[in-house]
Amino acid sequence: MSNPPPRSGSAATASAPLRSTGAEGRPAPPAAAADRSSVTPSGHPAGRPGLDWRVRFGILSLIWGFSFLLIKVGTDAYAPFQVTLGRLVFGTAVVAAVLVVKRERLPRGARTWLHLAVAALFLNALPFSLFAYAELTIPSTLAGICNATSPLWGMALSLVALSEDRPTRRRVAGLGIGFFGVLTVLGAWQGFSGLDLTGTVLALLASLCYPIGWIYVRRTLAGSGHSNLSLTGAQLLLATAELAVVTPMFTSLPTSFPLVPLLAVVALGALGTGLAFLLQYALVSEVGPTTAQMVTYFVPVIATAAGVAVLGESLSWSTPVGAVIVLAGAALTQSRPRHP
């Protein structure tokens, strides 16, 4: 999601192929092939027994699916930039703690940090903020479905920006089907009546930010030699700094701190950004990016269910039908021909 995401939307993960996307447009870590050498026959990483990967897959789906609800609750009391800044602060804290425990250092080199600053803008700071602003006027269910369009944007952009990513008839068909699903969700045949156009456009632009960030990272940071954890820690730190500069320009300090929205922001950062990245990285290392990326297709379902059940958001028939069409199109755009 939204963290986003992204959402956690990291430079480390973004150097993987565009089809390896996670929720909130987050791509799967590229080091999967190398890391799988540390997996034991039992399916757990060597020396680190834990929950079955299917359980962690379900937890990750729930975390990212509920991220849109948490954004909605957070913006009830705090400005969108404040929600995003809080999200990044708590998410960065979680990843930083893991960096300290693992005794990993942040990457070095001004050039690497410059590229990471751009990645932080497009994969964290900008999409997280756009989703927060979007949910001021649109339901969290619609924001979650808009997030699912990231693979469609990625497919469209890769045709232009990545010469090695050749289109196939199936993938082009998926692109058309996916955007037909978007029109269905938005009720195009009714002239988009009852729809807040500004909020919807902001949510779609947030989803567009992720593939822009992936392509940039793929061209600049792929094969940098730094660990995924190190790159992501630096990226989240830079995104936090970017929001720390921007937020005071557009908002003033809150006069009160309502508990429920505050807890929503804390959960959004610590769980939806920090813990979610760690879960995703472990999943890709254990079962590979193809399986891990399937979380993308559960997120809008969970986001819709959470918005309706918890927030009482209304749901017309076109929303779930359009969402299914969007996900079907997104799945086709991520397909590749099978080789013997």
RODO-2510 file (C-alpha; in nm, 4 decimals, decimal comma):
residues 340
     n   res          X          Y          Z
     1     m     0,0000     0,0000     0,0000
     2     s     0,0304     0,2588     0,0599
     3     n     0,3784     0,1837     0,2370
     4     p     0,3604     0,2169    -0,0733
     5     p     0,4194     0,1407    -0,1141
     6     p     0,4413     0,0694    -0,0314
     7     r     0,5069     0,0015     0,0053
     8     s     0,7888    -0,1337     0,1820
     9     g     0,8926    -0,0179    -0,1613
    10     s     1,2677    -0,0451    -0,1358
    11     a     1,5529     0,0216    -0,3746
    12     a     1,6963    -0,3111    -0,2763
    13     t     1,3867    -0,4939    -0,3826
    14     a     1,3255    -0,2802    -0,6865
    15     s     1,6237    -0,4062    -0,8773
    16     a     1,4331    -0,7263    -0,9353
    17     p     1,2337    -0,7688    -1,2585
    18     l     0,9223    -0,5557    -1,2769
    19     r     0,6955    -0,8560    -1,2587
    20     s     0,8180    -0,9398    -0,9090
    21     t     0,5889    -0,6980    -0,7378
    22     g     0,4450    -0,7055    -0,3937
    23     a     0,1686    -0,5187    -0,2267
    24     e     0,1515    -0,1445    -0,2523
    25     g     0,3634    -0,1953    -0,5624
    26     r     0,6545    -0,3316    -0,3687
    27     p     0,8915    -0,5426    -0,5782
    28     a     1,0550    -0,8571    -0,4545
    29     p     1,4178    -0,8540    -0,3390
    30     p     1,6636    -0,9453    -0,6150
    31     a     1,8890    -1,1508    -0,3954
    32     a     1,6375    -1,4329    -0,3809
    33     a     1,8381    -1,6762    -0,5911
    34     a     2,1501    -1,6373    -0,3808
    35     d     1,9635    -1,6434    -0,0518
    36     r     1,7806    -1,9641    -0,1341
    37     s     2,1083    -2,1496    -0,0879
    38     s     2,0571    -2,1025     0,2852
    39     v     1,7185    -2,2783     0,2887
    40     t     1,7031    -2,6175     0,4516
    41     p     1,4962    -2,9145     0,3187
    42     s     1,2384    -2,8390     0,5831
    43     g     1,1658    -2,5078     0,4093
    44     h     1,3063    -2,2766     0,6750
    45     p     1,6213    -2,0688     0,6356
    46     a     1,9237    -2,2481     0,7746
    47     g     1,9661    -2,1930     1,1453
    48     r     1,6472    -1,9862     1,1764
    49     p     1,3368    -2,1963     1,2400
    50     g     1,0113    -2,0060     1,2507
    51     l     0,6539    -1,9906     1,1310
    52     d     0,5621    -2,1757     0,8151
    53     w     0,5994    -1,9509     0,5101
    54     r     0,2264    -1,9793     0,4360
    55     v     0,1450    -1,8297     0,7756
    56     r     0,3888    -1,5430     0,7172
    57     f     0,2426    -1,4954     0,3685
    58     g    -0,1004    -1,4561     0,5263
    59     i     0,0330    -1,2137     0,7880
    60     l     0,1977    -1,0013     0,5185
    61     s    -0,1246    -0,9950     0,3156
    62     l    -0,3191    -0,8806     0,6217
    63     i    -0,0645    -0,6129     0,7133
    64     w    -0,0615    -0,4592     0,3674
    65     g    -0,4352    -0,5010     0,3207
    66     f    -0,5088    -0,3165     0,6465
    67     s    -0,2583    -0,0396     0,5631
    68     f    -0,5243     0,1530     0,3702
    69     l    -0,7605     0,1369     0,6667
    70     l    -0,4817     0,2622     0,8965
    71     i    -0,4147     0,5553     0,6620
    72     k    -0,7832     0,6456     0,6721
    73     v    -0,7920     0,6343     1,0513
    74     g    -0,4693     0,8332     1,0797
    75     t    -0,5898     1,1128     0,8532
    76     d    -0,8996     1,1557     1,0713
    77     a    -0,6803     1,3430     1,3212
    78     y    -0,3525     1,4256     1,1477
    79     a    -0,2552     1,5940     0,8231
    80     p    -0,1554     1,3587     0,5387
    81     f     0,2098     1,4678     0,5527
    82     q     0,2125     1,4037     0,9277
    83     v     0,0707     1,0545     0,8771
    84     t     0,3361     0,9808     0,6168
    85     l     0,6178     1,1214     0,8294
    86     g     0,5053     0,9157     1,1286
    87     r     0,4802     0,6088     0,9102
    88     l     0,8357     0,6549     0,7853
    89     v     0,9765     0,7297     1,1299
    90     f     0,8390     0,4110     1,2846
    91     g     0,9147     0,1998     0,9771
    92     t     1,2729     0,3243     0,9682
    93     a     1,3107     0,2537     1,3393
    94     v     1,2170    -0,1124     1,2891
    95     v     1,4597    -0,1629     1,0000
    96     a     1,7322     0,0311     1,1838
    97     a     1,6938    -0,1953     1,4857
    98     v     1,7425    -0,5006     1,2655
    99     l     2,0482    -0,3391     1,1048
   100     v     2,2001    -0,2910     1,4502
   101     v     2,1218    -0,6476     1,5585
   102     k     2,2722    -0,7890     1,2385
   103     r     2,5633    -0,5432     1,2581
   104     e     2,5130    -0,4303     0,9002
   105     r     2,6376    -0,0927     0,7843
   106     l     2,4624     0,1565     0,5641
   107     p     2,5977     0,1836     0,2076
   108     r     2,8820     0,4210     0,1303
   109     g     2,9441     0,6535    -0,1601
   110     a     2,7781     0,9828    -0,2501
   111     r     2,6579     0,8447    -0,5839
   112     t     2,4753     0,5559    -0,4185
   113     w     2,3096     0,7892    -0,1675
   114     l     2,2027     1,0241    -0,4454
   115     h     2,0333     0,7393    -0,6325
   116     l     1,8750     0,6211    -0,3083
   117     a     1,7354     0,9705    -0,2481
   118     v     1,5527     0,9533    -0,5821
   119     a     1,4341     0,6004    -0,5021
   120     a     1,3118     0,7174    -0,1605
   121     l     1,1079     0,9902    -0,3280
   122     f     0,9320     0,7658    -0,5811
   123     l     0,9035     0,4479    -0,3741
   124     n     0,8227     0,5935    -0,0329
   125     a     0,7816     0,9660     0,0301
   126     l     0,5694     1,0600    -0,2715
   127     p     0,3342     0,7572    -0,3036
   128     f     0,2783     0,7348     0,0730
   129     s     0,1849     1,1048     0,0804
   130     l    -0,0384     1,0788    -0,2257
   131     f    -0,2308     0,7863    -0,0771
   132     a    -0,2751     0,9790     0,2471
   133     y    -0,4104     1,2836     0,0630
   134     a    -0,6292     1,0636    -0,1575
   135     e    -0,7972     0,9025     0,1422
   136     l    -0,9153     1,2388     0,2653
   137     t    -1,1865     1,2182    -0,0009
   138     i    -1,2079     0,8570    -0,1219
   139     p    -1,2782     0,5382     0,0743
   140     s    -0,9927     0,3088     0,1741
   141     t    -1,1492     0,0356    -0,0414
   142     l    -1,1010     0,2420    -0,3575
   143     a    -0,7446     0,3349    -0,2554
   144     g    -0,6588    -0,0326    -0,2118
   145     i    -0,7937    -0,1172    -0,5552
   146     c    -0,6098     0,1760    -0,7164
   147     n    -0,2910     0,0396    -0,5608
   148     a    -0,3438    -0,2848    -0,7522
   149     t    -0,2912    -0,0956    -1,0794
   150     s     0,0852    -0,0682    -1,0158
   151     p     0,1676    -0,3758    -1,2286
   152     l    -0,0364    -0,2227    -1,5113
   153     w     0,1568     0,1033    -1,4935
   154     g     0,4778    -0,0974    -1,4726
   155     m     0,3910    -0,2896    -1,7863
   156     a     0,3087     0,0290    -1,9763
   157     l     0,6276     0,2060    -1,8672
   158     s     0,8524    -0,0940    -1,9284
   159     l     0,7479    -0,0978    -2,2938
   160     v     0,9043     0,2469    -2,3248
   161     a     1,1867     0,2461    -2,0718
   162     l     1,3169    -0,1115    -2,0727
   163     s     1,4187    -0,2290    -2,4170
   164     e     1,4877    -0,5809    -2,2897
   165     d     1,1338    -0,6172    -2,1544
   166     r     0,9602    -0,7167    -2,4774
   167     p     0,5797    -0,7216    -2,4836
   168     t     0,3776    -1,0279    -2,5714
   169     r     0,0191    -1,0477    -2,6875
   170     r    -0,0849    -1,1872    -2,3517
   171     r     0,0789    -0,9036    -2,1577
   172     v    -0,0632    -0,6333    -2,3853
   173     a    -0,4052    -0,7951    -2,3487
   174     g    -0,3577    -0,7904    -1,9725
   175     l    -0,2855    -0,4197    -1,9878
   176     g    -0,6092    -0,3533    -2,1753
   177     i    -0,8124    -0,5791    -1,9460
   178     g    -0,6647    -0,4163    -1,6369
   179     f    -0,7529    -0,0635    -1,7391
   180     f    -1,1016    -0,1804    -1,8382
   181     g    -1,1278    -0,3038    -1,4805
   182     v    -1,0253     0,0405    -1,3557
   183     l    -1,3047     0,1984    -1,5594
   184     t    -1,5449    -0,0563    -1,4128
   185     v    -1,4412     0,0277    -1,0567
   186     l    -1,4839     0,3982    -1,1276
   187     g    -1,8260     0,3522    -1,2927
   188     a    -1,7279     0,5108    -1,6243
   189     w    -2,0664     0,4295    -1,7834
   190     q    -2,2305     0,6547    -1,5229
   191     g    -2,0005     0,9448    -1,6043
   192     f    -1,8027     0,8845    -1,2822
   193     s    -2,0954     1,0257    -1,0851
   194     g    -2,0491     1,0261    -0,7076
   195     l    -1,6741     0,9832    -0,7493
   196     d    -1,4201     1,2260    -0,6086
   197     l    -1,2012     1,2736    -0,9135
   198     t    -0,9133     1,4454    -0,7336
   199     g    -0,8758     1,1755    -0,4696
   200     t    -0,8963     0,8971    -0,7257
   201     v    -0,6363     1,0588    -0,9489
   202     l    -0,4040     1,1026    -0,6502
   203     a    -0,4372     0,7321    -0,5644
   204     l    -0,3660     0,6299    -0,9245
   205     l    -0,0644     0,8633    -0,9356
   206     a     0,0618     0,7038    -0,6146
   207     s     0,0441     0,3640    -0,7837
   208     l     0,2277     0,5067    -1,0853
   209     c     0,5145     0,6235    -0,8641
   210     y     0,6200     0,2680    -0,7801
   211     p     0,7088     0,1463    -1,1320
   212     i     0,8836     0,4780    -1,2012
   213     g     1,0957     0,4111    -0,8952
   214     w     1,1582     0,0479    -0,9931
   215     i     1,2778     0,1427    -1,3379
   216     y     1,5067     0,4117    -1,2002
   217     v     1,6586     0,1731    -0,9475
   218     r     1,6932    -0,1019    -1,2028
   219     r     1,9005     0,1335    -1,4177
   220     t     2,1114     0,2839    -1,1385
   221     l     2,1435     0,0546    -0,8355
   222     a     2,1101    -0,3012    -0,9649
   223     g     2,4210    -0,4989    -0,8783
   224     s     2,5518    -0,2336    -0,6393
   225     g     2,6951    -0,5001    -0,4090
   226     h     2,5103    -0,3778    -0,0999
   227     s     2,2669    -0,5953     0,0920
   228     n     1,8931    -0,5463     0,0548
   229     l     1,8639    -0,4625     0,4236
   230     s     2,1381    -0,2001     0,4047
   231     l     1,9917    -0,0311     0,0957
   232     t     1,6401    -0,0297     0,2355
   233     g     1,7546     0,1121     0,5683
   234     a     1,9295     0,3974     0,3866
   235     q     1,6335     0,4546     0,1558
   236     l     1,3827     0,4747     0,4412
   237     l     1,6159     0,7071     0,6291
   238     l     1,6318     0,9386     0,3272
   239     a     1,2546     0,9258     0,2760
   240     t     1,2091     1,0216     0,6417
   241     a     1,4478     1,3143     0,5960
   242     e     1,2591     1,4282     0,2845
   243     l     0,9278     1,4299     0,4711
   244     a     1,0866     1,5947     0,7738
   245     v     1,1799     1,8871     0,5481
   246     v     0,8471     1,9097     0,3639
   247     t     0,5986     1,8506     0,6477
   248     p     0,6667     2,1725     0,8471
   249     m     0,6190     2,3754     0,5274
   250     f     0,2590     2,2603     0,4833
   251     t     0,1409     2,1710     0,8326
   252     s     0,1615     2,2949     1,1890
   253     l     0,2187     2,0869     1,4988
   254     p    -0,0949     1,9029     1,6148
   255     t    -0,2633     2,0600     1,9153
   256     s    -0,3741     1,7180     2,0409
   257     f    -0,2801     1,3563     1,9872
   258     p    -0,5937     1,1371     1,9753
   259     l    -0,4968     0,7861     2,0779
   260     v    -0,6635     0,5732     1,8076
   261     p    -0,5308     0,7712     1,5071
   262     l    -0,1877     0,7836     1,6748
   263     l    -0,1857     0,4071     1,7206
   264     a    -0,2927     0,3715     1,3566
   265     v     0,0102     0,5732     1,2428
   266     v     0,2434     0,3721     1,4679
   267     a     0,1036     0,0437     1,3330
   268     l     0,1203     0,1734     0,9769
   269     g     0,4903     0,2441     1,0158
   270     a     0,6122    -0,0346     1,2407
   271     l     0,4013    -0,3065     1,0775
   272     g     0,3008    -0,1801     0,7318
   273     t     0,6477    -0,0513     0,6454
   274     g     0,9142    -0,1957     0,8784
   275     l     0,7927    -0,5454     0,9603
   276     a     0,6305    -0,5899     0,6176
   277     f     0,9637    -0,5412     0,4415
   278     l     1,1347    -0,7936     0,6673
   279     l     0,8561    -1,0474     0,6111
   280     q     0,8662    -0,9957     0,2356
   281     y     1,2429    -1,0305     0,2160
   282     a     1,2305    -1,3540     0,4176
   283     l     0,9516    -1,4910     0,1964
   284     v     1,1383    -1,4179    -0,1255
   285     s     1,4526    -1,5744     0,0184
   286     e     1,2611    -1,8870     0,1159
   287     v     1,0089    -1,9503    -0,1612
   288     g     1,1268    -1,7225    -0,4423
   289     p     0,9816    -1,4034    -0,5937
   290     t     0,7191    -1,5770    -0,8082
   291     t     0,5345    -1,7173    -0,5072
   292     a     0,5982    -1,4183    -0,2830
   293     q     0,4573    -1,1736    -0,5383
   294     m     0,1174    -1,3425    -0,5167
   295     v     0,0543    -1,1343    -0,2049
   296     t    -0,0262    -0,8520    -0,4479
   297     y    -0,3550    -1,0164    -0,5403
   298     f    -0,4772    -1,0561    -0,1833
   299     v    -0,4179    -0,6978    -0,0728
   300     p    -0,7131    -0,5255    -0,2495
   301     v    -0,9456    -0,8028    -0,1308
   302     i    -0,8389    -0,7522     0,2300
   303     a    -0,8422    -0,3727     0,1945
   304     t    -1,1992    -0,3874     0,0636
   305     a    -1,3175    -0,6254     0,3351
   306     a    -1,1542    -0,4152     0,6071
   307     g    -1,3003    -0,0899     0,4771
   308     v    -1,6513    -0,2323     0,4625
   309     a    -1,6429    -0,4318     0,7877
   310     v    -1,4484    -0,1926     1,0127
   311     l    -1,5134     0,1532     0,8678
   312     g    -1,8590     0,0839     0,7301
   313     e    -1,7692     0,2048     0,3804
   314     s    -2,0321     0,1460     0,1140
   315     l    -1,9692    -0,1013    -0,1637
   316     s    -2,1458    -0,1136    -0,5001
   317     w    -2,1332    -0,4145    -0,7301
   318     s    -1,8917    -0,2427    -0,9686
   319     t    -1,6143    -0,2188    -0,7065
   320     p    -1,5511    -0,5926    -0,6459
   321     v    -1,6244    -0,6818    -1,0099
   322     g    -1,3843    -0,4169    -1,1351
   323     a    -1,1231    -0,5238    -0,8799
   324     v    -1,1340    -0,8819    -1,0092
   325     i    -1,0876    -0,7548    -1,3660
   326     v    -0,7945    -0,5344    -1,2561
   327     l    -0,6238    -0,8258    -1,0816
   328     a    -0,6783    -1,0544    -1,3804
   329     g    -0,5209    -0,7968    -1,6095
   330     a    -0,2333    -0,7405    -1,3673
   331     a    -0,1670    -1,1148    -1,3537
   332     l    -0,1495    -1,1323    -1,7325
   333     t     0,0942    -0,8403    -1,7521
   334     q     0,3264    -1,0261    -1,5152
   335     s     0,3194    -1,3512    -1,7137
   336     r     0,6182    -1,4789    -1,9044
   337     p     0,6384    -1,7547    -2,1675
   338     r     0,7496    -2,0873    -2,0294
   339     h     1,0799    -2,2268    -2,1491
   340     p     1,1778    -2,5947    -2,1426
***
